[in-house]
Amino acid sequence: MECSKCGKAFDSNNDNERIAGICGSIMGDEYIETYYYCKSCNSYTVDVYHDRFLNEEVIFVRGPLTKKEGDAIIDLIKKCPDPYDKKCRCDTHKEYFGGSLD
């Protein structure tokens, strides 16, 4: 995994780079989105895993996100007590996934 802005390789074992993540289920598909922060260029990269109910999974990268954009999303995710629970229907999950959860 590399920074989408500067290309720096992220260390998958470094929790200082892997900042937060969230999981949700939309129409039977599972989405796992993990946010990485690059200190070299002050931007976020998002690793998206889309497990499709009726098809093969898709993995792609979104970004770069500015520090301001990424910080706001991280602050939102941190409000959920269990962001990796795809069945969670808290206000954070609803807002993050735009009210589209199963």
All heavy atoms as an XYZ file, in Angstrom:
814
protein
N       0.852     -1.175      0.000
C       0.000      0.000      0.000
C       0.898      1.238      0.000
O       1.834      1.313      0.786
C      -0.875     -0.084      1.250
C      -1.782      1.047      1.489
S      -3.203      0.916      0.433
C      -3.981      2.413      0.847
N       0.570      2.165     -0.884
C       1.366      3.390     -1.007
C       0.486      4.621     -0.872
O      -0.706      4.585     -1.193
C       2.060      3.436     -2.364
C       3.063      2.354     -2.579
C       3.673      2.396     -3.967
O       3.186      3.154     -4.838
O       4.644      1.667     -4.188
N       1.086      5.706     -0.450
C       0.388      6.982     -0.374
C      -0.070      7.374     -1.780
O       0.703      7.305     -2.736
C       1.321      8.045      0.197
S       0.616      9.714      0.183
N      -1.321      7.768     -1.881
C      -1.868      8.131     -3.188
C      -1.371      9.489     -3.683
O      -1.582      9.837     -4.831
C      -3.402      8.108     -3.144
O      -3.874      9.006     -2.173
N      -0.693     10.224     -2.813
C      -0.178     11.527     -3.232
C       1.315     11.480     -3.560
O       1.715     11.853     -4.660
C      -0.430     12.580     -2.143
C      -0.026     13.978     -2.554
C      -0.443     15.001     -1.527
C      -0.064     16.403     -1.977
N      -0.454     17.404     -0.965
N       2.115     10.980     -2.619
C       3.572     11.033     -2.829
C       4.199      9.676     -3.149
O       5.367      9.620     -3.509
C       4.261     11.655     -1.617
S       4.315     10.590     -0.153
N       3.439      8.595     -3.012
C       3.938      7.279     -3.353
C       4.719      6.574     -2.262
O       5.212      5.469     -2.463
N       4.858      7.193     -1.081
C       5.573      6.558      0.028
C       4.866      5.266      0.419
O       3.650      5.220      0.535
C       5.618      7.508      1.228
C       6.273      6.918      2.463
C       6.109      7.869      3.659
C       6.450      7.202      4.957
N       5.379      6.386      5.499
N       5.634      4.215      0.636
C       5.062      2.928      1.048
C       4.647      2.997      2.513
O       5.411      3.462      3.364
C       6.074      1.820      0.841
N       3.423      2.554      2.790
C       2.957      2.481      4.171
C       3.418      1.162      4.773
O       3.442      0.133      4.107
C       1.429      2.541      4.248
C       0.862      3.892      3.906
C       0.054      4.043      2.793
C       1.117      4.995      4.689
C      -0.483      5.265      2.472
C       0.597      6.231      4.375
C      -0.209      6.375      3.263
N       3.754      1.188      6.041
C       4.121     -0.004      6.786
C       2.846     -0.577      7.385
O       2.233      0.051      8.252
C       5.127      0.364      7.872
C       5.534     -0.814      8.740
O       4.991     -1.918      8.556
O       6.402     -0.612      9.607
N       2.411     -1.746      6.948
C       1.140     -2.315      7.404
C       1.130     -2.613      8.898
O       0.070     -2.788      9.491
C       0.810     -3.582      6.616
O       1.809     -4.551      6.840
N       2.288     -2.635      9.531
C       2.359     -2.881     10.976
C       2.450     -1.601     11.789
O       2.550     -1.655     13.008
C       3.570     -3.768     11.296
C       3.437     -5.132     10.667
O       2.373     -5.733     10.709
N       4.512     -5.613     10.068
N       2.422     -0.461     11.136
C       2.595      0.818     11.816
C       1.241      1.464     12.062
O       0.634      2.020     11.154
C       3.498      1.738     10.983
C       3.827      3.029     11.690
O       3.232      3.386     12.699
N       4.799      3.746     11.147
N       0.776      1.416     13.317
C      -0.517      2.007     13.660
C      -0.505      3.529     13.584
O      -1.552      4.158     13.634
C      -0.967      1.558     15.051
C      -1.403      0.101     15.061
O      -1.807     -0.398     13.986
O      -1.341     -0.531     16.125
N       0.666      4.130     13.475
C       0.727      5.581     13.304
C       0.361      5.988     11.883
O       0.080      7.141     11.621
C       2.114      6.109     13.663
C       2.403      5.979     15.137
O       1.524      6.161     15.965
N       3.631      5.620     15.475
N       0.401      5.043     10.966
C       0.019      5.316      9.581
C      -1.401      4.847      9.303
O      -2.157      5.512      8.627
C       1.001      4.642      8.616
C       2.385      5.234      8.675
C       3.383      4.512      7.785
O       3.142      3.364      7.384
O       4.425      5.115      7.500
N      -1.774      3.681      9.835
C      -3.138      3.172      9.684
C      -3.952      3.793     10.809
O      -3.884      3.378     11.951
C      -3.149      1.641      9.761
C      -4.484      1.038      9.434
C      -4.482     -0.490      9.465
N      -4.002     -1.007     10.732
C      -2.893     -1.729     10.895
N      -2.125     -2.024      9.877
N      -2.538     -2.161     12.076
N      -4.729      4.816     10.481
C      -5.354      5.660     11.484
C      -6.706      5.137     11.948
O      -6.990      5.104     13.136
C      -5.517      7.105     10.936
C      -4.164      7.661     10.492
C      -6.168      8.009     11.958
C      -3.139      7.794     11.590
N      -7.566      4.758     11.024
C      -8.923      4.337     11.387
C      -9.544      3.582     10.228
O      -9.050      3.613      9.100
C      -9.786      5.556     11.729
N     -10.642      2.933     10.521
C     -11.383      2.232      9.484
C     -12.830      2.074      9.898
O     -13.192      2.277     11.067
N     -13.651      1.718      8.926
C     -15.073      1.531      9.193
C     -15.609      0.502      8.200
O     -15.091      0.366      7.090
C     -15.844      2.867      9.096
C     -17.250      2.728      9.657
C     -15.821      3.428      7.685
C     -17.946      4.066      9.933
N     -16.624     -0.208      8.644
C     -17.202     -1.275      7.837
C     -18.716     -1.100      7.810
O     -19.328     -0.736      8.819
C     -16.829     -2.612      8.475
S     -17.387     -4.032      7.568
N     -19.327     -1.342      6.658
C     -20.775     -1.244      6.534
C     -21.297     -2.191      5.481
O     -20.549     -2.677      4.633
N     -22.591     -2.455      5.546
C     -23.235     -3.353      4.597
C     -24.324     -2.597      3.844
O     -25.227     -2.021      4.456
C     -23.838     -4.546      5.353
O     -24.473     -5.430      4.471
N     -24.210     -2.597      2.520
C     -25.175     -1.906      1.662
C     -25.662     -2.890      0.613
O     -24.875     -3.421     -0.175
C     -24.532     -0.670      0.981
C     -24.011      0.306      2.034
C     -25.533      0.004      0.053
C     -23.196      1.446      1.471
N     -26.950     -3.167      0.630
C     -27.579     -4.094     -0.314
C     -26.850     -5.445     -0.370
O     -26.642     -6.015     -1.434
C     -27.688     -3.464     -1.702
C     -28.574     -2.240     -1.733
S     -28.730     -1.475     -3.351
C     -29.574     -2.749     -4.259
N     -26.419     -5.934      0.799
C     -25.739     -7.216      0.881
C     -24.251     -7.169      0.609
O     -23.548     -8.142      0.833
N     -23.758     -6.050      0.126
C     -22.325     -5.883     -0.118
C     -21.668     -5.316      1.132
O     -22.236     -4.450      1.803
C     -22.072     -4.916     -1.268
C     -22.463     -5.472     -2.624
O     -22.998     -6.599     -2.686
O     -22.232     -4.766     -3.615
N     -20.480     -5.801      1.441
C     -19.735     -5.293      2.590
C     -18.645     -4.343      2.107
O     -17.937     -4.633      1.149
C     -19.107     -6.429      3.376
C     -18.341     -5.965      4.593
C     -17.768     -7.119      5.401
O     -17.801     -8.271      4.933
O     -17.284     -6.855      6.505
N     -18.539     -3.207      2.777
C     -17.497     -2.227      2.489
C     -16.618     -2.092      3.723
O     -17.130     -1.890      4.830
C     -18.102     -0.852      2.175
C     -18.844     -0.808      0.873
C     -20.176     -1.205      0.800
C     -18.222     -0.373     -0.288
C     -20.874     -1.167     -0.399
C     -18.908     -0.331     -1.494
C     -20.234     -0.724     -1.537
O     -20.918     -0.696     -2.724
N     -15.316     -2.214      3.532
C     -14.347     -1.959      4.593
C     -13.419     -0.875      4.072
O     -12.753     -1.057      3.051
C     -13.537     -3.218      4.949
C     -14.471     -4.351      5.368
C     -12.524     -2.898      6.056
C     -13.777     -5.689      5.508
N     -13.407      0.251      4.753
C     -12.589      1.381      4.317
C     -11.586      1.720      5.410
O     -11.973      1.974      6.553
C     -13.478      2.573      3.972
C     -14.464      2.212      2.863
C     -15.188      3.381      2.256
O     -14.939      4.538      2.649
O     -16.008      3.132      1.353
N     -10.309      1.691      5.059
C      -9.233      1.925      6.011
C      -8.469      3.174      5.601
O      -8.067      3.306      4.438
C      -8.282      0.713      6.057
O      -9.059     -0.475      6.311
C      -7.244      0.878      7.147
N      -8.268      4.057      6.572
C      -7.610      5.342      6.322
C      -6.164      5.295      6.794
O      -5.881      4.912      7.928
C      -8.357      6.465      7.053
C      -9.654      6.798      6.382
C     -10.771      5.988      6.548
C      -9.769      7.894      5.543
C     -11.966      6.257      5.914
C     -10.953      8.182      4.898
C     -12.048      7.361      5.089
O     -13.223      7.640      4.442
N      -5.272      5.704      5.892
C      -3.847      5.798      6.184
C      -3.445      7.260      6.094
O      -3.874      7.974      5.189
C      -3.030      5.000      5.167
C      -3.223      3.506      5.266
C      -4.296      2.884      4.644
C      -2.329      2.731      5.979
C      -4.472      1.512      4.734
C      -2.491      1.356      6.069
C      -3.567      0.761      5.447
O      -3.746     -0.598      5.540
N      -2.591      7.679      7.023
C      -2.108      9.050      7.020
C      -0.617      9.058      6.690
O       0.173      8.328      7.283
C      -2.328      9.714      8.380
C      -1.838     11.132      8.405
C      -2.479     12.116      7.655
C      -0.729     11.494      9.150
C      -2.022     13.419      7.660
C      -0.277     12.791      9.158
C      -0.920     13.749      8.416
O      -0.471     15.041      8.409
N      -0.255      9.887      5.737
C       1.142     10.033      5.330
C       1.709     11.313      5.941
O       1.284     12.415      5.592
C       1.245     10.083      3.807
S       2.946     10.241      3.227
N       2.669     11.141      6.840
C       3.316     12.298      7.475
C       4.227     13.034      6.500
O       4.496     14.214      6.681
C       4.107     11.857      8.698
C       3.233     11.375      9.831
C       4.070     10.943     11.014
C       3.172     10.415     12.119
N       3.951      9.901     13.246
N       4.680     12.340      5.475
C       5.588     12.962      4.504
C       4.912     14.068      3.710
O       5.520     15.086      3.400
C       6.139     11.916      3.537
O       6.901     10.965      4.219
N       3.635     13.865      3.356
C       2.952     14.869      2.526
C       1.644     15.356      3.152
O       0.885     16.075      2.511
C       2.710     14.325      1.125
S       1.566     12.947      1.054
N       1.378     14.965      4.403
C       0.198     15.429      5.146
C      -1.110     15.168      4.410
O      -1.949     16.058      4.271
C       0.311     16.916      5.500
C       1.433     17.177      6.470
O       1.592     16.444      7.438
N       2.227     18.185      6.197
N      -1.261     13.934      3.924
C      -2.505     13.591      3.239
C      -2.955     12.188      3.649
O      -2.187     11.414      4.220
C      -2.325     13.668      1.719
O      -1.438     12.660      1.288
N      -4.203     11.896      3.345
C      -4.777     10.590      3.645
C      -4.994      9.799      2.360
O      -5.317     10.368      1.312
C      -6.138     10.742      4.325
C      -6.066     11.159      5.772
C      -6.069     12.502      6.135
C      -6.022     10.210      6.792
C      -6.036     12.889      7.460
C      -5.984     10.587      8.117
C      -5.984     11.923      8.451
O      -5.952     12.296      9.770
N      -4.841      8.495      2.487
C      -5.151      7.542      1.436
C      -6.154      6.560      2.021
O      -6.021      6.154      3.176
C      -3.881      6.800      0.980
O      -2.962      7.751      0.445
C      -4.196      5.741     -0.066
N      -7.143      6.167      1.229
C      -8.175      5.252      1.706
C      -8.091      3.952      0.918
O      -8.157      3.948     -0.312
C      -9.591      5.861      1.532
C     -10.637      4.965      2.191
C      -9.661      7.274      2.083
N      -7.929      2.855      1.657
C      -7.941      1.518      1.073
C      -9.378      1.008      1.182
O      -9.923      0.921      2.281
C      -6.985      0.618      1.857
C      -6.935     -0.796      1.335
O      -6.930     -0.985      0.107
O      -6.911     -1.728      2.173
N      -9.994      0.703      0.058
C     -11.396      0.283      0.036
C     -11.486     -1.180     -0.408
O     -10.986     -1.536     -1.472
C     -12.234      1.158     -0.923
C     -13.684      0.707     -0.938
C     -12.123      2.630     -0.540
N     -12.122     -1.987      0.439
C     -12.388     -3.383      0.114
C     -13.900     -3.519     -0.019
O     -14.640     -3.234      0.920
C     -11.862     -4.299      1.219
C     -12.217     -5.750      1.012
C     -11.519     -6.542      0.102
C     -13.255     -6.336      1.720
C     -11.852     -7.875     -0.088
C     -13.591     -7.666      1.539
C     -12.887     -8.432      0.635
O     -13.219     -9.744      0.444
N     -14.362     -3.926     -1.181
C     -15.783     -4.051     -1.473
C     -16.065     -5.530     -1.752
O     -15.723     -6.041     -2.813
C     -16.139     -3.173     -2.667
C     -17.564     -3.256     -3.091
N     -18.023     -2.588     -4.199
C     -18.639     -3.902     -2.599
C     -19.314     -2.845     -4.363
N     -19.697     -3.649     -3.402
N     -16.669     -6.197     -0.766
C     -17.024     -7.608     -0.906
C     -18.430     -7.665     -1.490
O     -19.409     -7.411     -0.806
C     -16.965     -8.306      0.453
C     -17.195     -9.805      0.345
O     -17.308    -10.327     -0.780
O     -17.271    -10.453      1.409
N     -18.510     -7.987     -2.761
C     -19.774     -7.950     -3.493
C     -20.550     -9.251     -3.293
O     -20.024    -10.330     -3.501
C     -19.497     -7.686     -4.958
C     -18.800     -6.328     -5.124
C     -18.143     -6.165     -6.441
N     -19.141     -6.004     -7.482
C     -18.854     -5.952     -8.762
N     -17.607     -6.059     -9.157
N     -19.805     -5.799     -9.648
N     -21.805     -9.130     -2.900
C     -22.661    -10.268     -2.587
C     -22.810    -11.220     -3.766
O     -22.746    -12.431     -3.611
C     -24.031     -9.761     -2.125
C     -25.006    -10.838     -1.769
C     -24.820    -11.618     -0.646
C     -26.115    -11.088     -2.566
C     -25.714    -12.619     -0.316
C     -27.016    -12.080     -2.249
C     -26.810    -12.850     -1.123
N     -22.995    -10.698     -4.946
C     -23.247    -11.530     -6.117
C     -22.105    -11.537     -7.127
O     -22.291    -11.931     -8.277
C     -24.538    -11.084     -6.812
C     -25.812    -11.273     -6.006
C     -27.002    -10.671     -6.738
C     -26.064    -12.743     -5.703
N     -20.932    -11.101     -6.721
C     -19.823    -11.018     -7.652
C     -18.512    -11.094     -6.886
O     -18.509    -11.248     -5.673
C     -19.914     -9.714     -8.450
C     -19.556     -9.897     -9.904
O     -18.709    -10.715    -10.244
N     -20.194     -9.129    -10.775
N     -17.405    -10.961     -7.573
C     -16.110    -11.002     -6.917
C     -15.809     -9.689     -6.217
O     -16.294     -8.631     -6.621
C     -15.019    -11.311     -7.940
C     -15.168    -12.701     -8.519
C     -13.974    -13.105     -9.349
O     -12.860    -12.607     -9.095
O     -14.171    -13.927    -10.254
N     -14.977     -9.783     -5.175
C     -14.626     -8.581     -4.428
C     -13.766     -7.649     -5.277
O     -13.134     -8.069     -6.225
C     -13.898     -8.929     -3.127
C     -12.503     -9.453     -3.290
C     -12.432    -10.969     -3.398
O     -13.432    -11.678     -3.283
O     -11.318    -11.452     -3.627
N     -13.793     -6.386     -4.883
C     -13.026     -5.349     -5.564
C     -12.230     -4.603     -4.502
O     -12.757     -4.276     -3.441
C     -13.968     -4.353     -6.296
C     -13.174     -3.238     -6.929
C     -14.816     -5.067     -7.317
N     -10.972     -4.357     -4.790
C     -10.122     -3.583     -3.889
C      -9.574     -2.407     -4.688
O      -9.071     -2.586     -5.798
C      -8.966     -4.439     -3.341
C      -9.519     -5.648     -2.584
C      -8.058     -3.601     -2.443
C      -8.474     -6.680     -2.223
N      -9.720     -1.211     -4.113
C      -9.184     -0.042     -4.798
C      -8.772      1.007     -3.776
O      -9.063      0.892     -2.589
C     -10.187      0.523     -5.814
C     -11.502      0.965     -5.238
C     -11.711      2.291     -4.882
C     -12.541      0.057     -5.066
C     -12.932      2.692     -4.361
C     -13.758      0.450     -4.552
C     -13.960      1.775     -4.200
N      -8.089      2.023     -4.250
C      -7.575      3.100     -3.409
C      -8.261      4.397     -3.791
O      -8.451      4.684     -4.975
C      -6.043      3.233     -3.575
C      -5.513      4.452     -2.847
C      -5.353      1.969     -3.079
N      -8.661      5.167     -2.774
C      -9.214      6.506     -2.977
C      -8.244      7.514     -2.379
O      -7.598      7.261     -1.385
C     -10.562      6.643     -2.240
C     -11.736      6.460     -3.073
C     -13.040      6.934     -2.451
N     -13.000      7.379     -1.096
C     -13.647      6.794     -0.089
N     -14.356      5.723     -0.294
N     -13.578      7.290      1.128
N      -8.221      8.685     -2.968
C      -7.378      9.729     -2.410
C      -6.536     10.356     -3.503
O      -6.649      9.980     -4.662
N      -5.724     11.284     -3.137
C      -5.469     11.686     -1.752
C      -6.570     12.590     -1.195
O      -7.249     13.286     -1.947
C      -4.148     12.450     -1.845
C      -4.134     13.015     -3.231
C      -4.864     12.006     -4.089
N      -6.710     12.539      0.125
C      -7.585     13.461      0.840
C      -6.698     14.451      1.575
O      -5.645     14.067      2.105
C      -8.450     12.719      1.867
C      -9.395     11.643      1.349
C     -10.078     10.951      2.524
C     -10.431     12.239      0.425
N      -7.113     15.687      1.626
C      -6.349     16.680      2.386
C      -6.389     16.311      3.870
O      -7.256     15.552      4.316
C      -6.925     18.092      2.222
O      -8.228     18.126      2.813
C      -6.985     18.513      0.755
N      -5.486     16.865      4.628
C      -5.460     16.618      6.070
C      -6.774     17.061      6.702
O      -7.346     16.351      7.538
C      -4.281     17.326      6.717
C      -4.201     17.059      8.224
C      -2.890     17.505      8.783
C      -2.707     17.297     10.260
N      -3.702     16.668     11.044
N      -7.292     18.190      6.267
C      -8.550     18.703      6.822
C      -9.710     17.739      6.538
O     -10.495     17.420      7.426
C      -8.838     20.088      6.238
C     -10.079     20.740      6.796
C     -10.274     22.139      6.208
C     -11.546     22.759      6.739
N     -11.761     24.104      6.205
N      -9.811     17.279      5.283
C     -10.864     16.324      4.908
C     -10.741     15.029      5.708
O     -11.711     14.525      6.265
C     -10.724     15.936      3.431
C     -11.399     16.793      2.427
C     -11.134     16.223      1.034
O      -9.965     16.134      0.616
O     -12.120     15.858      0.378
N      -9.537     14.479      5.713
C      -9.288     13.214      6.404
C      -9.521     13.309      7.897
O     -10.128     12.421      8.499
N      -9.053     14.404      8.510
C      -9.247     14.589      9.955
C     -10.734     14.613     10.314
O     -11.144     14.043     11.330
C      -8.588     15.870     10.443
C      -7.070     15.775     10.529
O      -6.524     14.653     10.408
O      -6.435     16.833     10.720
N     -11.541     15.261      9.485
C     -12.986     15.329      9.751
C     -13.614     13.930      9.692
O     -14.458     13.575     10.527
C     -13.664     16.264      8.752
N     -13.194     13.123      8.727
C     -13.731     11.765      8.606
C     -13.261     10.905      9.776
O     -14.049     10.140     10.351
C     -13.321     11.140      7.256
C     -13.996     11.893      6.109
C     -13.686      9.657      7.210
C     -13.461     11.549      4.735
N     -12.010     11.027     10.154
C     -11.472     10.270     11.288
C     -12.215     10.640     12.559
O     -12.583      9.763     13.363
C      -9.950     10.506     11.452
C      -9.190     10.074     10.213
C      -9.423      9.830     12.703
C      -9.452      8.670      9.729
N     -12.468     11.920     12.769
C     -13.228     12.363     13.949
C     -14.617     11.732     13.960
O     -15.110     11.324     15.015
C     -13.342     13.886     13.993
C     -12.030     14.570     14.346
O     -11.103     13.879     14.843
O     -11.920     15.789     14.107
N     -15.252     11.636     12.801
C     -16.564     11.005     12.704
C     -16.466      9.521     13.070
O     -17.231      9.025     13.903
C     -17.138     11.166     11.292
C     -18.446     10.423     11.017
C     -19.574     10.997     11.869
C     -18.790     10.490      9.539
N     -15.529      8.810     12.460
C     -15.378      7.377     12.705
C     -15.125      7.090     14.189
O     -15.668      6.136     14.754
C     -14.252      6.782     11.832
C     -14.661      6.811     10.353
C     -13.907      5.364     12.263
C     -13.544      6.447      9.389
N     -14.334      7.928     14.836
C     -13.991      7.709     16.248
C     -15.187      7.843     17.180
O     -15.120      7.434     18.338
C     -12.860      8.650     16.662
C     -11.527      8.232     16.073
C     -10.412      9.136     16.529
C      -9.083      8.654     15.968
N      -7.972      9.501     16.394
N     -16.286      8.384     16.696
C     -17.491      8.507     17.525
C     -18.222      7.179     17.676
O     -19.068      7.031     18.542
C     -18.437      9.555     16.936
C     -17.902     10.962     17.023
C     -18.869     11.937     16.383
C     -18.285     13.345     16.388
N     -19.176     14.291     15.700
N     -17.918      6.210     16.819
C     -18.570      4.904     16.870
C     -17.789      3.989     17.818
O     -16.568      3.883     17.697
C     -18.630      4.275     15.480
S     -19.324      2.603     15.507
N     -18.483      3.293     18.725
C     -17.792      2.386     19.641
C     -17.235      1.133     18.950
O     -16.310      0.512     19.454
C     -18.858      2.006     20.664
C     -20.158      2.259     19.993
C     -19.907      3.381     19.008
N     -17.775      0.757     17.797
C     -17.308     -0.442     17.084
C     -17.401     -0.220     15.571
O     -18.261     -0.781     14.902
C     -18.133     -1.657     17.499
C     -17.520     -2.963     17.039
O     -16.422     -2.942     16.437
O     -18.155     -4.018     17.251
N     -16.497      0.585     15.016
C     -16.597      0.938     13.591
C     -16.470     -0.239     12.627
O     -16.913     -0.147     11.493
C     -15.472      1.946     13.380
C     -14.554      1.779     14.529
C     -15.353      1.222     15.653
N     -15.905     -1.374     13.070
C     -15.765     -2.520     12.176
C     -16.965     -3.467     12.239
O     -16.949     -4.521     11.618
C     -14.468     -3.275     12.448
C     -13.270     -2.515     11.925
C     -12.398     -1.869     12.787
C     -13.022     -2.427     10.562
C     -11.309     -1.159     12.300
C     -11.937     -1.725     10.070
C     -11.083     -1.094     10.947
O     -10.009     -0.392     10.467
N     -18.012     -3.079     12.956
C     -19.239     -3.877     13.000
C     -20.125     -3.456     11.836
O     -20.760     -2.407     11.870
C     -19.968     -3.676     14.329
C     -21.281     -4.438     14.411
O     -21.635     -5.180     13.463
O     -21.969     -4.281     15.433
N     -20.178     -4.286     10.799
C     -20.928     -3.924      9.590
C     -22.432     -3.845      9.844
O     -23.165     -3.290      9.039
C     -20.635     -4.881      8.449
C     -21.219     -6.264      8.614
C     -20.922     -7.112      7.402
C     -21.555     -8.481      7.516
N     -21.299     -9.286      6.334
N     -22.899     -4.347     10.965
C     -24.326     -4.306     11.287
C     -24.676     -3.138     12.212
O     -25.824     -2.945     12.554
C     -24.760     -5.621     11.911
C     -24.613     -6.790     10.942
C     -25.188     -8.056     11.531
C     -24.973     -9.237     10.622
N     -25.710     -9.238      9.407
N     -23.678     -2.364     12.613
C     -23.910     -1.212     13.486
C     -24.745     -0.163     12.743
O     -24.510      0.117     11.568
C     -22.574     -0.613     13.914
S     -22.746      0.779     15.055
N     -25.700      0.391     13.433
C     -26.570      1.404     12.825
C     -26.564      2.698     13.637
O     -27.543      3.425     13.709
C     -28.009      0.877     12.689
C     -28.138     -0.349     11.774
C     -27.670     -0.008     10.372
N     -27.686     -1.157      9.475
C     -26.605     -1.878      9.154
N     -25.439     -1.605      9.667
N     -26.710     -2.885      8.302
N     -25.419      2.978     14.242
C     -25.281      4.210     15.018
C     -25.318      5.421     14.077
O     -25.262      5.282     12.852
C     -23.984      4.183     15.822
S     -22.486      4.348     14.813
N     -25.383      6.595     14.658
C     -25.412      7.823     13.863
C     -24.161      7.965     12.994
O     -24.232      8.475     11.876
C     -25.573      9.046     14.765
C     -26.949      9.125     15.392
O     -27.894      8.480     14.876
O     -27.095      9.829     16.419
N     -23.010      7.512     13.506
C     -21.768      7.586     12.736
C     -21.873      6.757     11.465
O     -21.570      7.241     10.373
C     -20.570      7.097     13.575
O     -20.364      8.013     14.653
C     -19.308      6.990     12.743
N     -22.300      5.506     11.600
C     -22.437      4.643     10.422
C     -23.458      5.212      9.438
O     -23.231      5.210      8.229
C     -22.827      3.229     10.840
C     -21.676      2.348     11.154
N     -21.041      2.363     12.381
C     -21.026      1.434     10.402
C     -20.058      1.494     12.362
N     -20.021      0.909     11.168
N     -24.547      5.695      9.945
C     -25.577      6.262      9.061
C     -25.031      7.454      8.290
O     -25.266      7.588      7.075
C     -26.811      6.656      9.862
C     -27.594      5.479     10.382
C     -28.747      5.953     11.249
C     -29.469      4.794     11.906
N     -30.491      5.257     12.862
N     -24.329      8.333      8.987
C     -23.776      9.523      8.313
C     -22.680      9.127      7.315
O     -22.655      9.595      6.187
C     -23.225     10.502      9.342
C     -22.699     11.776      8.711
C     -22.203     12.793      9.733
O     -22.594     12.714     10.914
O     -21.433     13.677      9.321
N     -21.764      8.266      7.743
C     -20.642      7.891      6.896
C     -21.133      7.246      5.586
O     -20.630      7.566      4.513
C     -19.704      6.930      7.630
C     -18.473      6.616      6.832
C     -17.334      7.404      6.935
C     -18.437      5.545      5.941
C     -16.209      7.147      6.177
C     -17.319      5.280      5.162
C     -16.199      6.083      5.301
O     -15.099      5.811      4.530
N     -22.103      6.354      5.693
C     -22.585      5.638      4.518
C     -23.819      6.293      3.897
O     -24.513      5.684      3.078
C     -22.860      4.164      4.874
C     -21.604      3.385      5.128
C     -21.194      3.088      6.425
C     -20.791      2.974      4.082
C     -20.029      2.374      6.664
C     -19.620      2.276      4.312
C     -19.239      1.977      5.605
N     -24.088      7.520      4.268
C     -25.142      8.295      3.630
C     -26.545      7.709      3.774
O     -27.367      7.864      2.879
N     -26.795      7.009      4.881
C     -28.106      6.455      5.121
C     -28.441      5.274      4.222
O     -29.590      4.873      4.125
N     -27.441      4.677      3.582
C     -27.688      3.606      2.612
C     -27.480      2.197      3.177
O     -27.430      1.237      2.423
C     -26.742      3.763      1.418
O     -26.981      4.981      0.764
N     -27.338      2.064      4.480
C     -27.067      0.745      5.075
C     -28.270     -0.175      4.966
O     -29.405      0.268      4.907
C     -26.676      0.925      6.537
C     -25.379      1.724      6.760
C     -25.248      2.111      8.213
C     -24.180      0.925      6.307
N     -27.981     -1.493      4.957
C     -29.049     -2.499      4.937
C     -29.956     -2.323      6.136
O     -29.575     -1.987      7.191
C     -28.469     -3.921      4.992
C     -27.694     -4.270      3.728
O     -27.855     -3.596      2.716
O     -26.926     -5.239      3.788
